[in-house]
Amino acid sequence: MKRVVLAATRTAAAAGVLCAATLVTSGAPAHAYDIAATRPLATEAQVPSVLAYWLGGDGRALAAATPYALRLKVSARQTERGAAPDGKPGGVRPADSGSAQEKAGQGKTAAGKTPGAKPDGGKPAQDTTDPDRTAQDGNRTAASKNVNLPRTTGRVFFVGSDDKPHWCSGTSVQGPHRNLVATAGHCVFDTETDGTPMRKWIFIPGYQPGAAPFGVYAGKQAFTHHDFATYRDLDRDYAFVAVHNGLAPQPSRAPGRVIKLADGGRLGDGVGGQGLAYNQEIGRRTVILGHSAPPVRGATFRLQDPSIHANALLGLKSSRTTDGSSWLIGYRKTGRLGYLNGVAIATSGGAAVSPYFDSELFSVYVAARKVRSDAVPGGVFRDGANEINIL
């Protein structure tokens, strides 16, 4: 049964292109219950065991992982009602991995504000650029070799309730601690059982078979909406995961048995982070970026599936996307940065499907971005036949 919540009155607020020059402070509405649900994934002490599972045997588990998808069939239809803003439009600026301010340890944007330090709102603005472009700070984020994707895009790997390895797409998102990954909620919380987190959860940006070019990041703490964690509400099928500092695999003379790893630093420092946008108007020009799938571009529209009480979904014409793929508005090809405004959770009737991002989504993000991550302590650990040497 879907929970009925007392939220702020939903208004039809519209927003134009989000850009760095037009961001102002805006808060999320108050609610009568806790929006965010959180679960621990792995402690620092558990990280070596998690990585041993995935990297042992020359990455046998990574190679065996299969794409993950909801078993629940989504039969959504286009509608004129449903998804709508519940407050003012807002957003958080993206950040590239080569910011001079970040290198200097100042943690500031070109506008002199700490990125992600407090809620940002976006004023309506006239789009005078190409539909896939917008103003932003920096443009040095490089592409991975996978379908020319930004290196913020990668795969999240996990073990499901069937005890088998699976993967979804995931995206690095900007935050004050530069350690957040966004993906579909069902790629983090197991909807087949009691909603407990998936096991051995990791993120590999820019993943390629046999290679982790920007390191491996084990999940630390997962956040989703209370209604998804408790009631499997697909209108809230999204998650943010705070990850530990990355570990970069090093060459070893004993492949498959001795796993050498070096500290790779924070996720955002290495690959940058996409921005975040919420309470945006329907019909925005959007690009879907998922791992192992070509980019998809188009305009969003409202979808509903009353049979499963999903009444606030977005659609974009596409016959193939991977679950967890990022929906970006204001995406600039030269910098490969934009604003996350959806995540793929299914396909239905020739359309990719995403929850609508509103103020409640932003509340979940705010809870997740408070988590700080540190380096995993070095040492030699043994897990079965594997020896994990963290340098």
N, C-alpha and C positions, 0 to 999 in steps of 0.2 A: 504494500500500500504506500502510495506516495504521500509524503508529509506535506501538510498545508502550513505555510509559515506566514507570520505577520511581518511583511517587509515594507519599506518605504513605497509610497505610491509610484507606480511606474509611469514615466512620462516619455513623450516622443521626442526626446532631445536629439538633435542631429549634430554631427561633427564633420568637419572637412579634414584635409590632410594634416596629420600631426607632424610638426617640425620643431626642431630644437629651439627656434626663436619664439615659439608661441605656447610654451608650456607654463602653466600657472598652478598654484596650489589648489587642490580640491580634495575633500575628504569623502570617505565612503559612508553610507547611511548606517545608523544604529539598528541593531536587530535584537529580538527577544531571546535568542539562543546563540550558542557558539557556532559560528560559521565553519571554522576550520577543524578538521579532524587530522590528528597527527599520529604517526607510528614510527618507532625506531627501526632501522634497517640493519646496520652493522656498527659496532664499536671499533675504535682503532685497533684493539687487540684481535678483533675478528677479521679485519681486512686481509691479512696474509692468507687465511684459510679460504676466503672468498676468491681471491685472485689465483690461488693454487688450483681451484676447481676449473676456472676458465682457461688458464694459461698452461696448465700441466698437459703433458702428452703432446707438446707442440700445438697447443690450442685446439685440442680435439673437441671440447665442448662447444667452443665458438663455432667451429665448422659444422657441428651437428645441430645447432640451433635453427628452429623453423619460425617463420613469421607467425605472430600471434594475432588472433582476431576474436571478437565477441562471438560466443555461440548463439546468443540471442539474436534473432533475425529482426532487423530494422526495416520497416515498410513505411517510410515517411513520404508524405505528399506535400506538394507546394501549397502554401496558404497565404492569405493576406494578413492574418493575425498571428500572434504568438510572441516570438522574440522581440524585445523592446528594451530600451534603456531604462534603468531604475534610478537615474541621477545624471549628473553632468558627465560629459565625455572626459576622459583623462588618459594619461599615458606616462610611461617611464622611458627615458631616452635609451637608445642602444649605445653600446660602447665597444670600440675595436680593441684589439689586443696590443696595439702599438702606440697608445696614447702617451705623449711625452709627460703629461701630468702624472699618469699612473706610474710610469717608470721612475719619476722623481719621488714617488711615495706620497704625493699630495692627495690623490684620490679625487680629483676635481675634473669637471668638464670644462670645455672652452668658455662656457658662460660663467664659470666660477662657482658652480653649485656641486655639492657632493652627489654623485649619481645614486638614485634609489634611496636617499636618506629619508625622504618623506613623500607622501602621495603627491603626484603631479597631475594636473588637469590639462586638457588640450583645448584651446579655443578653436572655433571654426575658422578655417583659412581657405583661401582660394587656391586650388591646385593649378599652378602655372607650369608644372613640369610634365615630363613623360609619365604615363600612368604607373610605371614601376619605379619612380624616383621620388625622393623627398629630401629636404635639407636635413643634415645630421652632422654630428661631430666626428671628423676623421673618416678616412676611407681606405685604410690599409689592411683590413681583414682579407686574408688571402683565401683562395679557393682550395678545396680538397680535390683529389683526382677523381672522385666519384661523381659523375654526371655534372661536373663543374659546380658542385654545391659549395656553399660557404662552409668553412670548417667549424662553425657552430653546430652544424647538423651531423648527426651520427646515429648509432644504434644503442638502445638500451637492451641489455641482456638480463635474463632472470630465469629461475627455475619455477615452473608452475605447479599446480596441485597434482598434475599427472607425473611429477618427478622428472619431467623432460625439459631440456633447455629451449628457450624461445627468445625472440627479439621483436622489438618495435622501434619506430623512429623516435628520436629525442632531439631536443634543441637547447643549447646553452642560452640562458636568459640573464640579462643584466640585473645585478643586485649589489648592495653595498659590500658584501663579502665575496662577490664574484664566484659563487659556487652553486648556482641553481640550474637545474635541468627541468624543462617542461615536457610533458608527454600526456597521453591519454590516461585517465584514471585507472582503467582496467589493465593498463600495462605496468601498474604499480601495486594496486589492491586487487586481490583475487576474488572476482565476482562468482566463481564457481563454488566457493566454499562459504566461509563466514566473513569475508572481507579482510582477512589478514593480509599483510604485505607479501608480495612475491619474495622468494628467497634468492640469496646470492646476487642481488641487484647491482649492476654496474652500467656505466656509460662510457662508450668509446667514440669520441668525436672523429669524424673523417675515417671511420672504420673501412678497412680493406681486408679481404681474406688474407690471413697470415700477417697482418700488420696493424699496429695501433700508432699511427704517425704522431699523434699529439698526447699520447698517454692513456692510461686506464683510470677511471674514477669510480671508486666504490661508493654506493649510496650510504648516507649517514642517517637521514631522517626524512620521512615522506609526509606530504601534506595534500589533502584533498578536501572537498566540500563535505560537510556532515551528512547531507542528504545522499551523496553518492556512497560514502563509506557505510551508511546505515541501511539505506533503502534502494541502492543501485539505481538512483535517479540519473538517467542518461543526459538530462539537461545539465548535469554537473559532472560529467565524465571527463575530468581533467585533474592533473596532479603536478605539483612542484616538488622536486627532490633536492635537498641540500646534500652535496657530495663531499667526501674527504678530498684532501689534496691529491693530485694525480701521481701515479707511479708509471715511469717509462721503462718498458722492458729493455734489457741490455743483452748484448751477445753473450752466449755461454758455450763453453767447450763440452758441456754435457746436456745437450738439448733434450727436453722432455723430462728431465729429472731435477736439474738445478735451474731455478728461475731467479735471475738477477734483475732487480728493479732499482731505479734511481728516482729521487724526489722530482716530480714534474711541476710542483707549484699549484697555484689555484687555477681552476678551470677557466675563468674569465681572463686571467692574465695570459693564458696560452692561446685561446681561440676567440676571445671577445664574447659579447653577449647581445642577443637580439633585444630590442625594446619590447614594451608591453603596451597594449591599447585596450580600453574597455569602454562600454556605453557608446559605441560607434554606430553610425547610421547603417542600415541594411542597404546593400547594393554597392558597397565599396569594391573597387578594383583590388583583387587579392591574388597572391601567388602561393601555391601549395608546394612546399619543399619537403620531400621525404627521402629517406635512404633507399637506394636501389630502385628508384622510380624517377622518371623525367618530371621536371617542373610542370605544373598546371596553372594556367591563368584564367581569370574570369571574374564575373561579378556575383556577389552572394545574394541569396534569396531565402525567405523563411520556409521552414519545413516543420511539420508536426507528424507524430505517430501516436494518435490517441489510444491505440491498443496497448501500448506500454507506458502511457502517461508521460510521453515526451512531447512537451508543448512549446519548447523554446530552443529549437534547433536551427542551424544555418545549413544551406546547401550551396554547392558550387559544382557545375557540370564537370564530371570526371568519371571515367569508368574504372580507374585503377589508382588507388593510393595505398600507402602502408599506414597502419594504425599508429597514431602518435605523431604523424607528419605535421609540420608547422604551417599555419595559415598566416601569412604576413601581408600587412598593408604598408604603403609607403616604402616598398622595397627598392633599394637602389642597387643596380647591377654592379656599378663600379666599386662600391664599398661592400656589397653583399650584406647589408644591414637593413633592417626595417623594424616593424612593430608586430609582435605576435598578437593575433586577434582571433585565434581559433586553433584547435587541434583535431585532426581527423580521428573519428571513432568508428566509422563504418562507411560502407557505400550502400546506396539504395536507389533503384530506378535510374541508374545512370548519373547519380550525383554523389559526390563526397559529402559526408555529414560531419558537423562539428557542433558542440554546444555554443550558445551565444555568450560572449564575454561581457558580464555586467559588473556592478559594484561588489557583488558577493564573490565573484572570481578574484577581484582585486583584494578583498579581505583575506582570502586564502594565500595569495601571493605575499601580502604584508606579513602574515604569520611566518611564512617560510623564509623570507629574506632576513629574519632576525638571527638565524642560526649561523654561527661562525664555525669554520672548519680549519684545522691545523694539519701540519705535516704528520704523516704516519711515522712513528718512531722506527729507527733502523734496527737491524739485528738479523739473526739467522733463525728461521722457524722451520719446523718440519710438519708436513701434513701428508700422512700416508707415505707414498713413495717419493713425494716431492720435497725438495728443500727450497725454501724461499729466502733469498738473501736481499734484504732491503739496505741499500748502500747509504 
